[in-house]
């Protein structure tokens, strides 16, 4: 029995309307070079929703009351590429400079608050949790909390589960792998799960960086790495100045290797490439 293959065309007008909506809701700047990526990724959402065209899909997004499909669309468009201990120089700096400062502040009761903004599938906040746990192993009392946020609900569920394939954990030293991960067996063979003591340090939440946020206490450090490359200068300005407000005095902001605050008006003090201090 023959079937009809639906050929979906993303017109320039459809792309403009969708990219404008994405920018308004998330701050992500989809320039025209992203048109084919949008067509491929949203094509799956069209099939899932039964829409016959991108115009019909846009009208669905615009008219739905609950915003469920909007979240699913943003999930589909969000790039989630990360790895454990990515940009190792940042973790070296934490151990050599930031953590000694925190320890000096109060040796009897170490308190540290971190925010992984754009945490993707969890490798960054778990790397941070390992780094903290290792450095402060001999501290009499450690109160460490890491907030890990992302726009994608799907990737946050994956991150909270804390399960990674063998290839994902290859770069982790064997001693740390044994200390902080459980090796899977049977159906989980070839996979590793983050142990509870590490997972308990991290709270995963959905957060749109374009929305106003309020926190109970300021952060010692914020990591927002390889996220701002998706935003235009105006959005970057809003984001960076928001990070400044949420850091304690002397707190650090880490950005990605392809990012800098050049051309953005901000009150941070430059420390070294990709690293800034309040």
C-alpha positions as CSV (number, residue, x, y, z in Angstrom):
1,X,0.0,0.0,0.0
2,X,1.5,3.3,-1.1
3,X,1.9,6.3,1.2
4,X,2.3,10.0,0.7
5,X,5.6,11.6,1.8
6,X,5.0,15.1,3.1
7,X,7.6,17.6,1.9
8,X,7.8,20.5,4.3
9,X,9.0,23.8,3.1
10,X,10.2,26.5,5.5
11,X,9.6,29.8,3.7
12,X,11.6,32.9,4.6
13,X,8.4,34.3,6.1
14,X,7.8,31.2,8.2
15,X,11.5,31.3,9.4
16,X,11.3,35.0,10.3
17,X,8.1,34.5,12.3
18,X,9.5,31.4,14.2
19,X,12.9,33.0,14.8
20,X,11.2,36.2,16.1
21,X,9.1,34.1,18.5
22,X,12.2,32.1,19.7
23,X,14.1,35.4,20.3
24,X,11.1,36.9,22.2
25,X,10.7,33.8,24.4
26,X,14.3,32.7,25.0
27,X,16.7,35.4,23.7
28,X,18.3,32.9,21.3
29,X,19.2,34.7,18.1
30,X,18.5,32.5,15.0
31,X,20.2,34.2,12.1
32,X,19.4,33.1,8.5
33,X,22.3,30.7,8.5
34,X,20.3,28.5,11.0
35,X,17.4,28.1,8.6
36,X,18.2,24.5,7.6
37,X,18.8,23.5,11.3
38,X,15.4,25.0,12.3
39,X,13.7,23.1,9.4
40,X,15.3,19.8,10.4
41,X,14.7,20.0,14.1
42,X,11.2,21.5,13.9
43,X,10.2,19.1,11.2
44,X,10.0,16.4,13.9
45,X,7.7,18.6,16.0
46,X,5.4,19.1,13.0
47,X,5.1,15.3,12.6
48,X,4.5,14.9,16.3
49,X,1.8,17.5,16.4
50,X,0.2,16.5,13.0
51,X,0.8,19.9,11.5
52,X,1.0,20.0,7.7
53,X,3.0,23.1,7.3
54,X,5.3,25.4,9.3
55,X,2.6,28.1,9.0
56,X,0.1,25.7,10.8
57,X,2.7,24.9,13.4
58,X,3.4,28.6,14.1
59,X,-0.3,29.2,14.6
60,X,-0.4,26.3,17.0
61,X,2.4,27.9,19.0
62,X,0.8,31.3,19.0
63,X,-2.7,30.1,20.0
64,X,-2.0,27.4,22.6
65,X,-2.8,28.5,26.2
66,X,-0.6,26.2,28.3
67,X,2.7,26.8,26.4
68,X,3.5,23.1,26.4
69,X,4.5,22.9,22.7
70,X,6.5,26.1,23.0
71,X,8.7,24.4,25.6
72,X,9.0,21.3,23.3
73,X,10.0,23.6,20.4
74,X,12.7,25.2,22.5
75,X,13.8,21.8,23.6
76,X,14.2,20.8,20.0
77,X,16.2,23.9,19.0
78,X,18.5,24.0,22.0
79,X,22.0,22.6,21.3
80,X,23.3,20.4,24.2
81,X,27.0,19.8,23.7
82,X,29.1,19.4,26.8
83,X,31.6,17.1,28.5
84,X,33.1,16.4,32.0
85,X,35.8,18.9,33.1
86,X,35.4,20.9,29.8
87,X,37.9,23.8,29.7
88,X,40.0,22.3,32.5
89,X,41.8,25.6,33.1
90,X,38.6,26.8,34.8
91,X,38.7,24.0,37.3
92,X,42.4,24.5,37.9
93,X,41.7,28.2,38.7
94,X,39.0,27.1,41.2
95,X,41.4,24.9,43.0
96,X,44.3,27.3,42.9
97,X,42.5,30.6,43.6
98,X,38.8,30.5,44.4
99,X,38.6,27.6,46.8
100,X,41.5,28.8,49.0
101,X,39.8,32.2,49.3
102,X,36.6,30.4,50.4
103,X,38.5,28.3,52.9
104,X,40.2,31.3,54.3
105,X,36.9,32.9,54.9
106,X,35.8,30.2,57.3
107,X,37.8,27.1,57.9
108,X,35.5,25.5,60.4
109,X,32.3,25.7,58.3
110,X,32.9,25.9,54.5
111,X,29.9,27.3,52.6
112,X,29.9,27.6,48.9
113,X,27.1,28.5,46.4
114,X,27.4,28.0,42.7
115,X,25.2,28.4,39.6
116,X,25.7,26.4,36.4
117,X,23.6,28.5,34.0
118,X,22.9,26.5,30.8
119,X,23.9,23.2,32.4
120,X,22.8,21.0,29.5
121,X,23.0,17.2,30.4
122,X,24.7,17.8,33.7
123,X,28.4,17.2,33.1
124,X,29.4,20.8,34.1
125,X,27.6,20.9,37.5
126,X,28.7,17.3,38.4
127,X,32.3,18.2,37.4
128,X,32.0,21.2,39.7
129,X,30.6,19.0,42.5
130,X,33.5,16.6,42.1
131,X,36.0,19.5,42.2
132,X,34.4,20.9,45.4
133,X,34.2,17.5,47.1
134,X,37.9,16.7,46.3
135,X,39.3,20.0,47.4
136,X,37.3,20.2,50.7
137,X,37.5,16.5,51.6
138,X,39.3,17.3,54.9
139,X,37.0,20.3,55.8
140,X,35.2,19.6,59.1
141,X,31.9,20.8,57.7
142,X,31.0,21.4,54.0
143,X,27.8,23.2,53.0
144,X,28.0,23.2,49.2
145,X,25.0,23.7,46.9
146,X,25.0,24.0,43.1
147,X,22.0,25.3,41.2
148,X,22.0,23.9,37.6
149,X,19.5,25.4,35.2
150,X,18.7,25.0,31.5
151,X,15.9,25.9,29.1
152,X,15.3,22.3,28.0
153,X,13.1,20.2,30.2
154,X,14.2,17.0,28.4
155,X,17.9,17.6,28.9
156,X,17.3,18.5,32.6
157,X,15.6,15.1,33.2
158,X,18.6,13.4,31.7
159,X,20.9,15.5,33.9
160,X,19.0,14.7,37.1
161,X,19.1,11.0,36.3
162,X,22.9,11.3,36.2
163,X,23.5,8.3,33.9
164,X,26.3,8.5,31.3
165,X,27.7,6.1,28.8
166,X,31.3,4.8,29.1
167,X,32.4,7.1,26.3
168,X,31.1,10.2,28.2
169,X,33.1,9.4,31.3
170,X,36.3,8.5,29.5
171,X,38.1,11.7,30.5
172,X,37.5,11.3,34.2
173,X,40.5,9.9,36.2
174,X,39.8,6.4,37.3
175,X,40.1,7.2,41.0
176,X,37.4,9.9,40.7
177,X,35.3,7.6,38.5
178,X,35.3,4.9,41.3
179,X,34.7,7.4,44.0
180,X,31.8,9.3,42.5
181,X,30.1,6.9,40.0
182,X,28.5,3.5,40.2
183,X,29.2,1.2,37.3
184,X,26.2,-0.4,35.7
185,X,25.5,-4.1,35.2
186,X,23.1,-6.1,33.2
187,X,20.9,-3.8,31.3
188,X,23.0,-0.8,32.5
189,X,26.3,-2.4,31.4
190,X,28.5,0.2,29.7
191,X,26.9,3.0,31.7
192,X,27.8,4.9,34.9
193,X,25.5,6.7,37.4
194,X,26.6,9.6,39.6
195,X,26.5,8.6,43.2
196,X,23.8,10.1,45.5
197,X,26.2,12.1,47.6
198,X,27.2,14.1,44.5
199,X,23.7,14.3,43.1
200,X,22.5,15.7,46.4
201,X,24.8,18.7,46.0
202,X,23.1,19.7,42.7
203,X,19.5,21.0,42.2
204,X,18.3,21.0,38.6
205,X,15.7,23.5,37.6
206,X,14.2,24.8,34.3
207,X,15.0,28.5,33.9
208,X,14.8,30.9,31.0
209,X,17.8,33.2,31.3
210,X,15.7,36.0,29.8
211,X,13.3,35.9,32.8
212,X,14.0,37.8,36.0
213,X,15.4,35.6,38.7
214,X,15.5,36.0,42.5
215,X,17.7,33.9,44.8
216,X,17.8,33.6,48.6
217,X,21.6,34.3,48.7
218,X,24.3,35.4,46.3
219,X,26.6,33.0,44.5
220,X,30.4,32.5,44.9
221,X,30.7,31.6,41.3
222,X,28.6,31.4,38.1
223,X,29.4,29.3,35.1
224,X,27.7,30.4,31.9
225,X,29.9,28.8,29.3
226,X,29.2,28.5,25.6
227,X,25.7,29.9,26.1
228,X,26.1,33.6,25.2
229,X,27.2,32.8,21.7
230,X,23.6,32.2,20.9
231,X,22.5,35.7,22.0
232,X,22.9,39.1,20.4
233,X,24.8,41.9,22.2
234,X,21.6,43.4,23.7
235,X,20.7,40.1,25.3
236,X,24.2,39.5,26.4
237,X,24.3,42.9,28.1
238,X,21.1,42.0,30.1
239,X,22.4,38.6,31.0
240,X,25.9,39.7,32.1
241,X,24.6,42.5,34.3
242,X,22.1,40.2,35.9
243,X,24.9,37.7,36.7
244,X,26.8,40.6,38.4
245,X,23.8,41.3,40.7
246,X,23.6,37.6,41.7
247,X,27.3,37.3,42.7
248,X,28.7,38.1,46.1
249,X,31.5,40.6,46.2
250,X,34.6,38.9,44.9
251,X,32.5,36.3,43.1
252,X,33.6,34.9,39.7
253,X,31.9,34.6,36.4
254,X,33.2,32.0,34.0
255,X,32.3,32.2,30.3
256,X,33.2,29.9,27.4
257,X,36.4,29.9,25.4
258,X,34.7,31.4,22.4
259,X,33.1,34.2,24.4
260,X,34.2,37.4,26.0
261,X,32.5,40.5,27.5
262,X,34.2,42.8,24.9
263,X,31.7,45.3,23.5
264,X,29.3,44.8,26.5
265,X,28.9,47.5,29.1
266,X,29.4,45.8,32.5
267,X,30.9,46.5,36.0
268,X,33.0,43.3,36.1
269,X,36.8,43.3,36.6
270,X,38.7,41.4,34.0
271,X,40.9,38.6,35.5
272,X,42.0,36.6,32.4
273,X,40.4,35.4,29.2
274,X,36.9,33.9,30.0
275,X,37.1,34.9,33.7
276,X,35.7,37.9,35.5
277,X,35.4,39.1,39.1
278,X,32.8,41.2,40.9
